[in-house]
Amino acid sequence: MVHRHAGGTARTALTVLGALVLTGLPEAAAVEPPAPAPPSSAAQTLGADKPSSTLLRALQRDLGLTASQARARLVNEAEAGTRAGRLQNALGKHFAGAWVHGTTSARLTVATTNAAGVAAIKASGAQAKVVRNTLADLQAVKAKLEVAGAGKSLDTPVRYVDVRTNRVTVQATSSAAADKLIAAAGVDRRLVEVKVSADRPRALHDVRGGDAYYIDEKARCSVGFSVTKGDKQGFASAGHCGKPGAKTTGFNKVAQGAFEASIFPGKDMSWVGVNSQWTATPTVKGEAEANAQVAGSVEALVGAAICRSGSTTGWHCGKIEQHGTSVSYAEGVIEGVTRTTVCAEPGDSGGSYLSGTQAQGVTSGGTGDCKSGGTTFYQPINPLLKEYGLTLKTAAGEGTPGAQDVPSGSWRAGKVYGTGVRVTSNGVTYECLQSHQAQGAWQPGLTPALWQRV
């Protein structure tokens, strides 16, 4: 987001964060490996093969990598996302999760409840793990815990499905608090792992002032990602930062815009529409004021490296721990956030999370700080874009939505697609491999990293 004076001269970057598809397989049926992808590289599609220097330096510092390891990790994670998507679609209801691991994320593990799928997983170059519970079964257990804890879950503030352990994890202030929630939910105790911690997540909101953007001249948050809606420009941020209609000023205290929409609690998402003095840019403020480019919003796997930008603590990196986490703040429960090992502090709220060049989400809250370390949660960007009908501003500038009157089921740029969704493009049916907002250059027939021909 760049502020422009009345004369029109650009000043300072504001964006401080600124094939074979088998489903319903019988237990004894063999699973054939997915058809191999065309030679086009997923890393090239997602821009992981050309990372910015600011991203590489941060990964080296925060994850203890060499420059070559950081480069290899970004490429491996991009390629693993495509393979995981193909296997998820092939395994269907037996899919139980996927994650990357190792210093350079060179290993991809895919879990399945059907031993017949092991050969297909291994044929795709991944490690197979046969487990008891499907992802859907574990999500059902978590849903029961959410109902049982509604409005009274501050002593069990974090709940999520851990695909690596094939269980649901409850973080609680005591074992007794966790046992009480589990009993009230009526779920099988063997499916739940309890982690006792005194940490209580909080929304990372600050009323002390500083830089970034200000709400009603009182509170401070951080810009997430530049977006557009029709001819209107703006940026995505956290819902707890402001209510609809709240006025904002920029890092330089110049009038900026107002909150167009906001949800908190339940979700933690908002967007701010800016006035004509501000211009949306596809950049995030990285280390030492350098800009990191945003090229899309392809969702990263569990275990992938991720970096965060915020107006209080700047640029920090870590790893994705779990998607689909529920967190209880004092203000209420937030559903569907992603848990990470990245640190953050008050005032970083709303700021950007990037995996390579791909936007992941905006800072919601967390525990700890950037001196001793901590855990943070972000509101995923794709549900936010979908909720408000926004288009992510990207370096290629090709995210503009296509015609709104296209036939139902037809692919179009600007729409958010989830893994497994089928579309028609040029008379051919494709299945989505990774959740993302479609860019103009990412037509299904041209991007085997994101789409598989059915």
N, C-alpha and C positions, 0 to 999 in steps of 0.2 A: 504494500500500500504506500504510494508516494504522495506526499502533500505538495500541492502546487499553489504558489502565490497567485494573486490576481493577474499578474503579468504572464503567468503560464509557464514559468521556468521550473523544471523539476528540481526538488531540493533533496530530501533525505528519505531513504527507504524506511518505511514505518513497520513493515511486516517483521516485527521482532520475533514473532513466532509465525512472527507472522507469518468315425471310428466306431468302435464297439463300446456300447454302453449297456451294462447289465444291471438290472435292479430287481429286488425281490427274489434273490437267488435261493433255491432250496438248499438245505443244509449239506447235502451230499454232492451238490453240483460243483464242478470245477469252474474256476474263473479264469478266463483267458486274459492275458495282459492287454492293456489298452494299446490301440494302434500307435506306432511311434509317431512323434510329431515331425513335421517338416523341418528342414535344417535351420530355419530362422530361430535365432536365440531369444529366449525369454529375457535374458539379461539386457540384450540390445533393446527389446521392446520397452522395458521398464527403465532404461537408462542406468542400470546398475553397472554396466561396463565402463562408464565414464563418470565416476564419482567426483564430487568437488573436493578440493584440497581441505576445506574447512570440515567436511564430513570425515575424511580420512584421519585428520589430526585428532578429532574428538574420539573416534573409535580406538585409536592407538592409546590415547590417554586413559579413557574410562574402562576399556575392556582389556587393556594390557597387550595389545596386538602390535605386530610390526606393520609397516605400510603394505607389504605384499600380502600379509595375512588379512588385513582389513579389506583389500581389494578382492581377494579370493572369497572372503565371507559374503560380501555383497552379491557377487556373481552366483555363488552356490545357493544363497537363499532365494534369489529370483528364479533360478532353474528348479529348485525344490518345490516352489509354489505351484508351478505348472504340473509337475509330476504328481503332487499330492491331490490336486484337483481332478486329474484324470482317474486316479485310483479311487477317490471318493465317489465319483460318478459310477465307476465300474462295480464297486463293492455294494453300492446302494445301502440298504438298511443295516448291513453288517459292518459298515464303517464305524470306527470307534475313536477316530482322531488321528492327527498327524503332527509331528514336531521335528525340528532340526536340532542337531547337537554337535559338539566338537568345537575346537578352537576356531575353525574356519567354516563351521556349519556344513562340513563335508558329508555328514551322515543324516539321512532322512529316515525316520521310523514311522510306519503306518500301522495302526492297530485295527484288528478285525475280530469279530466274534465267530467267523466262519473259517476253519482251517483250510477249506478248499480255496480260499483266496490267497494263501501264502505264496504259491507259485507266481501268481500275477504280480504281487508286490515285489518279490525278488527279481522278477524279469524286468521290472522298471528301474532296477538299481537301488531300491530302498530296502531297509530292514523291516521284517515283519514281526509283529507281536500279536499273538492270539490271546484275547482277553474274554472275560465272562460277560461284561455289560456293554451294550451298544451305547453310542452317544445319546440317542433319543431316550433310552432308559434312565441314564444318569441325569439328563435334563429334566425328566419327569420327577425324579427325586428332589432335585434342587427346587423345582416349582412348588412342591409340597412344603418344603422348608420355608419358602418365601411367604406362603399363605399363613403358615403357623406363626411366623415371626412378625407379621404385618403390624407396624406401629409400636413394636416392643422389642426391637432387635439391636439396641445399642450395646448389649453385652455379648452379642454375636455379630459383630459389625461387617464381616466379610464372608461371602458364600460363593463358591464357584465349582465348576466341573474341572477336575485336573485330568486331562487326557493321558498324561504320563503315568499316573498311578491307577487309572480306571476307577476312580472314586470321586465322590463329592467332598470337598473340603469346607469345613466351617472353622473360621478363626474366631475364637471366643476369649473373653477375659478370664474365664475359669472353666474347668471341666464340667462343673455343675451347671453352668449356664448353657453349655453345648448340649449336655444330656437332656436338659429341660426342653430345649427346642426340638431335638430329635424325637423325644417322646411325644411331644405335642403334634408333630408332623405325622407320626405313625409310620415312619420309614424304617427299613431294615438297617440296623445299627452297623452292620458289616459293610455297608456301602458308603459310610461316612467316615472320613478322617478328621480328627479334631486337632487343631493347633492352638495352643494357649499362648496368648500374647497380651500385654498390657496396652499395646498400641490401639488408639482409636482414630480412624481416619477423619480428616476434617477437610472441608472445602477450602482451597487455597486462595482466599480472598483477603485483600489488604485495604485498610482505610488510612494508611499513614502517608500516602502520597509517594511520588517517585516519577518514573517515566512511563512509557507505553501509552495506554489510553485511560481516561478518567470518566467516571460515571457520575453525572449530576454534581460535578466538582467535589465529590466526597470520597469515592472509592476508586481503587486502581486495579485493573486486570491487564492481561496481555492479549495482543491480537493473535488470532489463530491463522486462518488461511483466507486469502482473497477469494471472493466469489462474485458472481453476477446473477441477476434475475431480470431477464429482459434487458432493458437499457439501464437498470439500476446497478450500481457497483456497491460493494461493501466487503465485510469479512465475517467469518464464522468465529464464534467464541463460546465460552461456557454459559449455561443458563443462569447459574447463581450470580453471575456478574451484574445483571441488570434486568429489570422488568420492561415489557413493551412500552415504548414511549420515552424511556429514560434517555436523557441527552448525553452525548459523549464529546469529549475534546481529545485531541491527539497528544502525542508525547511532548509537543511544543506548546500545549495548552491552546491551540487554535481550534475553533469550532469545527467539529468533524461530522457528526450525524446523530442518529438515534437508533435505539433497539427496535427493529421491525417485528421481532417475535422472540419469545423466550419460554423455555420449559424448565422448571426446577421446583420441587424434586420430581421423582419418577424417572426423568431423563435429565441430562445436564447439558442443554444445547441452546444456542441463540444465534441470531445474526444481526449485525448492525449495518444499516444503509448509510452511505456517506454522501456528503454534498459534493458539488462540482469542483471544490478545491483539492479534492483527494482523488488519486487514481490507483486502482487495484493493480498489483504486480504479482507475478508468479514466483515470489521469493520469500525465503524465511531467513531471519537474521541468525547467522552462524557465529562461529568463534571469531574474535577480533574484528567484529563488524562486517565480516565477509558475508555475501549472500549465498544461500543454498537454493538451488532451483527446485521447483515443484513440477513434476511431469505427469502426475496422475494420482489415483487413489486405490491402487491394488492392495488388498489386505494382506499383510505379512503373516507368516506362520508363527505358532508358538515356538519360542527359542530363538527367533530372529533378533538381530541387533536393531535398536531403535534409538533415535536421538530426539531431545526435546529442547525447545527454545522458549525462554521466558524473560520477562522484564526485570525480575529480581536476581535470578542466579545465572542467567545466560544460557549457554549451550552445554548440555550434558547428555551422556549416552548410557545405555544399559541393554536389557533384554526383555522381550515379551514373555510373560509368565503364563497368563490365561486370558482367553477371550470370554465374553459372556458372564462377567463377574457382577455380583450384587453387593452394594456397599451401603451401610447405614451411617448417615451423618446425623448430627443433631437436628437438622432441618427435615430429615426424612430419608427414605430409601431411594437409591439410584440403581436402575437396572441396566444391564447390558454394557457395562464399561469394561475396559481391558486393564489388567493388572501388569505392572512393569517393575523393574528394578532401578529405574531412573529416579534420581532425587529431584525434589522441587521444594519451594518454600512459598509463603504467602506473597501474593502479587504475581506469581507465575500462572495463576488460573487463566484458562482460555487459550494459553499458548500452544504452539504447534508441536506435534509429534511426527517425525519423518523416519521412514525406513528406506534407506537409499534416497531416491528422488520421489518416493511415493508417500503422499499424505496419509496419515493413519488416524489422527484424531486431535482433540483439544483437551488440555489439562483440566481435570475435574478436581481431584483432591489427593490426599495421601497422608503418610506419617513420616516422621523423621525430618532430616534436613540435608543440605549438601555439604555439611562438614562431617557429620557422622554417618551419612548414608540414609536411605529410606526406601519406601515403597510408594509408587504413585499409580493413579488410575486415570485413564483418559476416555472421554466420550468419543466413540468411533465416528469418523467423518462421513462415511457413506450413508448411515442412517440419518445424519443431520442434513446432508444434501437432499436426500429423498423426502424428508419430513417437510422441508420448506421450499422444495422445487428450485434449488440453487444449482448453479454450475460452477465447478471449481476452476479457478484461473490457473492455467498451466503454461509452461514455457513454450509449448508448441502453439498455443492459442487456438486449439482446435476442439475445445470442449463445448462450443456453442450448441445448444440443443437443435436438433433437426426439426422438420415439420411435425406439428402436433397432431395432424390428422392422418398419420400413417396407420395402416391396418393393425389391428390388435395382434400382438405377437411378433411384429416386425421390429428388427433392430433399428435403433436410432441413437445418435450421439446425444450426450447429456443425460441419459437415463441410467439409473443405478441398477446393476444386475448382480444377483447372488449366485453362488456356486450351484450348478444343477439346473438353472433356469434355461429354457429352450427358446430360441428365437429363429426367425426366418430372415435371410438376407440374400437378395438376388435369387430367390426361389430355392435356396438350400437351407436346411435346418441345422442349427448348431447348438451345442450345450456349453454353458459357461463353466470355466474351470476355476476361476478365482473372482471373488467379489470385487467390483470396481465400478466407477462411473465411466461410461463409454466416452472416449475421445473420438474426434472426427477421423483420425488416422488409424484408429483401432477397429476397423471393420472386421467382422468375424473371419472372412476369407483371407485376411491379410495378417491376422495375429493368432497363430497357433499357440502362443503362450497363454492366451486368455479364452480361446474358443476351440471346441472339438467338433468336427463335422460328424453328424449322426448318420 
